[in-house]
Structure formats: C-alpha cells, structure tokens
Amino acid sequence: MELDFERCYRAVDSRDQRFDGWFYTGVRTTGIYCRPSCPAVTPKRENVDFYPSAAAAQRGGLRACRRCRPDAAPGSPDWDVRADVVGRAMRLIADGVVDRDGVPGLATRLGYTERHLHRMLTAQVGAGPLALARAQRAQTARILIETTDLGLAEIAFAAGFGSVRQFNDTIREVYAAVPSQLRATARHRPSGTGAGTVSLRLAYRAPLHVDALLDFFALRALPGVERVGDGSYTRALRLPHGPAEVTLTPLPGYVAATLRLSDVRDLAPAVARCRRLLDLDADPEAVDGTLAADPALAASVAKEPGVRVPRAVDGFEMAVRAIVGQQVSVAGARTVLTRLVDADPVDREQQPGQTEQSEPTEQTEQTEQSEPTAPAGTGERVLRAFPSATDLLALPDSAFAMPAARRETIRTVARAVADGSLDLDPGADREQLTAQLTGLPGIGPWTAAYVLLRAVGDPDAFLPTDLGVRHGATALGLPDTPAALAEHATGWRPWRSYATIRLWRAA
C-alpha cells in the first residue's frame, strides 16, 4: 500500500485521530513506532518513515510506543472494505486462522500458494502472514499480562507462542520490556474476577451512533442468546476453543468489553469478532461524507452521524436468520428462531456463556415493532450459542416452525457449512458466496444480500426489494420501486450497506 509522505506527515503534525490504524509512524532516532495521534513531540520529517501496519514497523526493527499504544489503535477500515485476497487475508488473520491452522491453512482458505500469498501481503501491508500473526500475538499477550492474574507461562501459550522463550523474546523486541515489567507498570491492574475474565477497551473512530446499534440489536435479540439493557449489549459466543460471553458497553472514545472466556487462547478471535459485530473499524467520516452528498440523506446524516452496520459473530447463524426472516416480520422471525434455540440440547458446551444474535425479515425488515429483550436481573436465562450447523441438523422437524421448503433450505445450508463447501466467514469471496447462495433452492437475492451485509461485512450490499427499505425510501422522498431505488442507490457506492441501515431507521 502506497503511503503519501506529505499527507501522512500532516496527519501526524496535527495529531489527527482519524488516521489511527490507517498507518503507523516510525521514528528512526528513537527506534519506536506510534499512531498518528501520539501526543509526543512531532518528530522531524527527516527522521520519520511511515508503515502500513504495526507488523511492518516491527519488521523494520521498531518497538511500540508506550505512550500512545499503537497496537490498540482501531484497525484500518481498508480491510473491511476490500474484497480482494489481501483484504480477506487480513480479516482471517485477525480471527486467528494463522495461529490455529498455520500459513498453509490460511493459503488453502484463500486458494493461493503460501509463496504468492506472502508476496501479496508483503507488497500491500509491508509484512507476511507470519509477521502479521506475530504482531497480533504480541498484542494479545500484552492485554493478558496487564488485565489478568494469569501466570506468564500460561499467557505465553494462550497468546499463541510456541514456547516461553519465544514469548519473552517477542515481548522484549516489540515493547522493549520483559513481560514482568509490563505487568508491574500496567495502567489497569488485574481485577481478580477470574482467570477467564478479561476487561479491555475497544477503540473506534468517532463519531459512533450508539442508539442505532443498540436499537437494532434490541429489536432482534433472541432470548437466551443475547440481551440489551442499561446501555450494554451482552451475548454468547462460540469460539474456536470453547464458549464465551461478552458484554459490550459503548462509551465516548471506546467500547468497554468484558469477556468471560472458557479458554483464554480465544482472546484474539473474540476481540476481532466483537470489533466486527459493532463495525468499530469503519471510517464514519468517509461513509457519512458520501451519503450526505445525497440531499435525501443529508438531514439523516446531520442528525445521526456515525451510524454503523450491525454485523455478526457467526455467519451460519446469520444465514439461518435471513432464511427464517423471508416473508415474515421481525417479531415473527424472532419467535421461530427462539424455538430453534430452545429445541437444541443445553449441554453441548457449557461454561461462561456463548451465543449469537438475531435476525431480520425477508420482505418486512423493521416494519413491525417488538419488545427489546427480557430485562436483566435475577431469573434471567443463561446465555448460550445459537445451534451450530451440526447441532441444527440433529434437530427434529418439530423444532422448525416454518414451511417444509424453508426448513429444507436451512438444512441444505447447514450441510454445506458442515462439510466445508460453503464459507460464511468474513474472509469469504463475496462474489463466489453470492453465486453459491443464490444457486441453492429457497435463497434469492434478498437473502444473499442480507448475508453479505451482516455476516460477511460487505459495506456495499443493498436490498432494494426489502419492504422496510422501501418504506424508509418513501419517508425520505426517494423512489420506492425496487428498480428505481436500486438505480438511485448507485450514488451511495461503496457504502450502500450504511444507507440500508439509515433507510430501515427512517421506516
């Protein structure tokens, strides 16, 4: 990725937080790298280099600044927007694929050789997959060192290091301190709430419209899977090494996250999925700038800046919700999905908690109101994950309160996910996934677009036939016929997913 020196230097000189995560500033005289908004004295331009990733800066022999914590900056929005191999690879690396399956596993998922993948990543990001995964392991280790009471040897393996020696060497190289020093100088002392409980801050680029996110989740929340209340969103997660539960509380400048993990090796994928769920790596100024250029949306953008796309932590669950939501209301879809959750045996995976989220409706998105969720308090249902593809295939016909054809569509998708022929993860090829989904009986363009919007995170998905979208268009004085609305929406590219959320809110 080419970085314009003058533009980057002006961003550093003005300490512009909007550029945090877009690039990193390396200072040759001090041997450190910083985020653009670092409050330290602006270095002289002749002493500065700019890097497209923290891994590239580390590869250049620099250590992370202890003052601005560049490893905690929001991720580059580029990786959410891009549908190419590099963008897909970055999303999969953030989810921990390299730590679990190695570089061969990542290359297989993407359909390229290891050598070619390394060449593409190095050219675009300044580091190969191993270096990128190493930078992520270092950040995971720092979080565990500073926020938990876990032993340092346990942290080493939980963060994905192959040995304690490798762990010590990496921490010393990246942070210029041994692990015990990081713990001794931690800003936030371990709370002592349990070995699997981690509290941390998830940074984002302001503005963030909190009410839009919480309203969306509350309207679709599945009892027993997730709940919204007191300005927080709590849900269960199914992670690679076991179940978990997370509570996310948006605050000015960051989202407070409390993770209850059954296995601390899942910290990195849990953080990646939470960031994706709330769309925290988005660039709201770029999105809102494009949408506000349309007079029909200008007032909405001015009134509610920073509206994000509520995404998902499990692509399969989101696909099921989209299929169930065909031709029924939000409330009706939630009732059917709750029955599916209740029919699934409870003792598949029990620990801290684990769950997912709820769905909309095929043609009536946001057209019916429903109660948010069961209020928090004593007697609350214990959160657990939505059934996996394998779990769902084991359920009897009586668990599916829907027409037989729709039930078989869900089972067809479940079989494809279970045997690996259908990839619903954020690293999926968007065009290929659309073709695969629409090729299945019972899945049309609406369902495929909804899966792309929420499960895969496509920022440019649009649902012109959706009744809620059309009602919102009418309310804003836009064309309300699918063809005319789709034509008008071309001016919103590449942010039509964000326009869709605004239209649902306008409805």
N, C-alpha and C positions, 0 to 999 in steps of 0.2 A: 504494500500500500504506500503510495507516494505521499509524503507529508511536505506541505509548503512551509519552508523555514520561516518566512516573514509572518505568515498568518499565525503559525504556532507561537512564535516569539511574542507577538502582540497579545495573544491569549494569556501567556504566562505573565507578561508585564502587567496586565490588568487583573490578574488572578481570577479569571473568568471560570466559574464553577461549571458552566455549561459544557466545557470541553473535557471535564474529568472523565476518564475512561476512553476518550477518543484517541489520545496519545499520551506519552509519558516523556518527561523532561530529564535527560541525563546530564549531569554536571561533571565534567572530566576532572576539575580541580579538587572536588570533594569526594568523588567516587560514589555519589548517591544518585538515585532517580526519584522524581517527585511527580505528583499530579499537577496539572496546570495551575490549580488554585492554591498551591502551597503558600502559606503566609510568610515564608522566609524571604530574605532579600533577593530580588531578582538577579540571577547570575548574569555575568557579561556574555554577550552573544557569542564571542569567540571561544567561550568555554562550554558551549551547550551543543548537545545532539538531541534529536527527537526520535522516539521509538514508537512503533505501532502497538506494542504490547509490553506488559511487565516482563514476560519471558524473554523478549528481545533485549530489554535493558539488562536483565540478569545475565544473559548470554554475552553481553558486552562488558561483563565484569563489574557491574554496578550493584550496590545494595539499596534496599528500600529505605526511604526517608522515615525516621521515627516520628517526625512531627506531623506530616500530612497523611501518613499511612496510605501510600498509593495503591497497595494491594486491596484495599477496602473500597476503592472507587467504584461507581456504577460501571457495568460492562459497556462496551461500545455498542451503540444501537445498530451499527452496521451488521452485526452478526444475527440480529433478529430480522433485519430487512432482507438480507441477501439470501437468495435461494440456490446459489451455486455451491460447488463442492466445499470451498473454504468456509462459507457460512455454515453449512451443515456440519462440517467437521468441528468448528468451534462450539456449536451447541452440544454436540455429542461429548466432546472433551470436558465441557463444563459439567455434564451429567455424570462424569466419572467412567466413561467407557474405556479409556486407556488403562486406568487403574484396575478395572475388572477383567478386561479382555486383551489388554496389550495393544500395541500398534497394529499387529496383524488383524485383531478383531475389529479395530476402527476401520482399517483399509477394506476389509471384507464388507462391512456395513455400507461403505460408500461406493464400492465397486471399482476401486483403483488399486494399483500395486503400492506397496509401502514406499518404494523409492519415489514414485511420482507424487504421492500424497505429501511426502516430506518436502519435495521440491516446491510444490504449490504453496504449502503453508509458509515455508521459509521466505518465498518471494513476496507473499502478501502480508504476513504477520511478523516476519523477522525471526521466527523460531519454528522448529519442527514439532511434531506431536509429543515427543518425549519431554522436550524443554517446556512446552506449554503445560503438560500434566505435572511436571516437577514444580513449576511456579504455583500451580493450584494446590499441590500437596503442602508446600511451604505455608501458604495462607491458611489452609485447614489446620495445620499443626499449630500455628500461632494462635488461632482462635481457641483451640482446645487448651493450649498452655495457659492462656490468660483468663479463660472463663470457666474452667472446670478444675476439680481436685484430682483428676486422673494422674497416675504416675507417668513420668516422662517416657519410659519404655513402652507403656501401653499406648500413649499418644503416638509414638513413632509408627507403630503398626496400624493404628486406627486411621492415621492420615495417609496410609498407603506406601510408606517407606519399606524397603526390603530388609533393612537392618537398623539397629540403633546408631551405628557408626554413620551410615548414610544420612540418617535423620540429623545427627549432630553437625555433620559437615555442611549440609544444605542450609540449616538454620543459621549457622555461623556465616556462611557465604552470603545469604540473602539479607540477613538482618544485622550482621556484624555484632552478634552476641550469641552466647550459648543459650540453650533452652532455659536453664535455671535462672539466667539473668532476665530473660523476658518475663518469667513468672514473678520474679522479685520486683520488677518495675511495672507490673501490669496496672493499667488505669482502673480496671474493674476487677475487683477481687472475686474469686470463686464464691458462689452463693451458698454452696453446701447443700443444694436441693437434690442432689442425686448424681451419680456418675453419668447417667444418660441424659441429663438436662443441660441444655446449652442455651444461653441468652446472648443475643447479639443484635447489632444494628445493621439493617439493610439500607444502604444509601440509594437515593434516586435523584433524578434531575427535576427540580421544581419547574412548574407547578404540578401538583398531583391532586386531582379532584377525588377526595376520599369518599364523599357521599355517593358518587356514581358507582364506585366499586362495591361498596357495602350494600347499596340498594340492589344492585344486580345479583349479588350472591344471596342476599336475604330472600329475594323473591323466588329463587330456585333451590334453596337449601333443602337437602334431604335429611329428615330426622334420623339420627343415629350415625350419620356420615359427616355432617358439618353443622355449624350453628353460627349465627351472627348476633351480637349483642354488646352493649356498652362500648361501642366504637371499635370492636375487635372481631376478627374472623378466626374461628377455630375449626380445624378439620383433621381427619386422619390421613395418613399417607401410607402407601405401600412402596417400600424402598428395596433396593437390591438385597440387603441383608436382613430385612425384617420390618415389622410395622413401626409406625411412629405417629406422633401427633404434634401439631404446630398451632400456636396462637400468634396471629399477626395483628399488630396494633399500629396503624399509620399515625405518625406524629410529624410535626414540622421538620423537614430535612431528612428524615429517616423513618423506616418501619421497624418497630421493636418486635423481634421474633423470639419466641420461647419454644424451643424444640425439645420434645421428650422422645429420645431415640432408644430403641431396644438394642442397637448396635452402633457405636459411635463412628464406625467406618462409613456410615451413611451420611455423615455431616455434609460433605461436598455436594452430593446429589440432592440432598434435602434443601440446601440453600439455593442451588440452581433452580429447583422446581418452584420454590417459593417466589423467587425473583420473577420467574416466567409467569406464574399464576397471577401476580399483580402487575405484570408488564413494567417492571421497575427500570429496565434498561432502555426504555423508549426515550426519544428526544421530543418532548412535547412542543417545543418552540417550532421545530421543523414541521410537525404534524399540524399544529394549530395555524401556522402561517399559511400553509397550503389551503386548509379548509376555510379559513376566514376570508380568503380571496373570493369565495362564492358569497354574494350578498344574502342568499337564503340561509347560510350557516353562520354568517358573521356575528349576529346577535347571540347565538348559542355559544360560540367560542368566547366571546367577550364576557358572557355571564358565567360560563363554566369552563375556564381554562384548565388544561391538563387532564382531560378525560382519557382514560386508558382502556385497553381491550382486556376484559377479564378472561384469562386463559385457563389452562387446565394443568393438573399434575399427572394425569393418566389419559393417554389418548384413547384407549379402549373404552373407558367409562364414558368419555365424551361422545364417542361414536354411538354407543348404546343410547345415550340420552337424546342424541339427534334423531335416531330412528324412532324411538318411542314418541318423540315430540311431533312426528308427522301428523298433521291434520287435527291435533288436539291442543287444548290450552296449556298454559304454563302450569296451572294448578292440577289439571288432569294428568299431565306428564309426571308431575311430582308424585301423585298418588300411585301411579303404575310403578314408578321406579322404587318407591318406598316398599312396595310389596315384593319386588325382586330382592331388595336388600334384606328384608325380614325373612324371606324364604331360604336364604343362604345360611348354612350351619354356622353357629357362632364360634365354635372352637377351631377355626382354621389357623389363625395366628393371633395370639393374644399377648399383649404387652402394653406399653404406654398408650398406644392408640394408633389408629391408622384408618384413613378414609379418603373420600374424594368429594366431588362436587356435583351440582345438579344441572339439569338440562332445560332447554327452552322448548319451543314448539315449532313444528314444520311450517305451518302457514299462519300461526297466530302469535308470533313472538311478541311478548309484552302487551297483549291485548286484554288479558284478564289479570286482575289483582289477586294475590293470595297472601296468606299470613306469612310473615318472615320465617321464623323458626320457633321451636319450643324455647321458652325463656330459660336463661341459665339459672341454676340453683339446685337444691337438693332434689333427688329423684330424676335428674337428667339421664338420658340414655348414654351409655358408654359408646364412644365413637369407634367405629371400625370401618375398614375399607369397603368400597363397592366391590362386588364379586369380580374376580379376575375372569379372563376368558375361560380358563379351565373350570373354575367354580360355576360359572354360568351354564356351561354345557352340561353340568351334572344336575341342574335343577329340573324338576318335573314340569310338564306343560301347565299345570295348575298355577305355577308361580308367575306366568306371563298373562297378565290381564289385558290382552290385546288380540286383534285378529290373528289367525293362524299364519297368514302370509307374512305379517310383520315379525312374528315370533321366529319364523324360519329365516328371515333376513338377519335378525340378530344372531342366530346360531351360525349362519354362514360366515358372518364377520368374525365371530368368536373362534370358529375353526381355523380361519385364515390367520388370525393373530396367534393362536396357539401353535400352529405349525410353522410360523415364521414367514409365511408368504405375503403377509400384509403388515407393513411397518407404519404405525401411527405415532411414532415418536417425533420430536421436533427436528430430528436430523433427516426425516424422510424427504424424498424428492417430491416436491409439491405437484408437478405436472403428472408424474407417474402415479402418485397416490390418487389424484382426481380421476385419472383414467381407470384405475383399479376399482375405485369405489363405484363410479357410475356404471361400470361393467357388471356389477352384482345386481341380481333381481331385487327390486324394492328400494333401491337407492337412486335418487335423482340429483339434479344439480343443486337443489336447496340443501340437502343433507351433506353432500360433498363439500359445498362451500362453508357450511357451518363447522364441519370438522376441521377444515383448513383454518378458519378464523380462530377457533378456540383451542383445538388440540395441537395443531402444528404451528400456530402462531404466525400465519401469513398476514402481513399488515395490509394487504390489498384485496382481501376477499370481499365479495359483495353479494347480497341476497335480494335482488330486485323483485322476486315474486313473493317475498315474505309479507304477510298481511300487516304486521307491526311496522315494518319498514315503510310500506305504502301509506299507512295511516300517519306516520311521522312526516313523510314527504308532503302529504296533504296539509298537515298542520303548519308546515314551513313554506307553503306556497310553491312546492316543487311538483313536477309531473308525477302522477300516481299510477300510471300504467307501467307494467314491467319494462317494456321496450324503451319507452321514452325516459324512464328513470335511469335505466342502465346507460343510455346514451349520455344523459346529463352527468352521471357519476364518473365518466371518463376524466372530467376535470379535477377529480379528487385524487387521482392516482399520484403516488403509490400508497395512499392512506385511506382507501375505501373501507377498510375494517373499522377504523375510528369513526368514519362518517356513519357507518351502520349503527354503532353504539349511540351516537347522537340522535339518529332518527328514531331508534327504539325509545330513547328518553323523551323525545318530542311527542311520541304517541301517547 
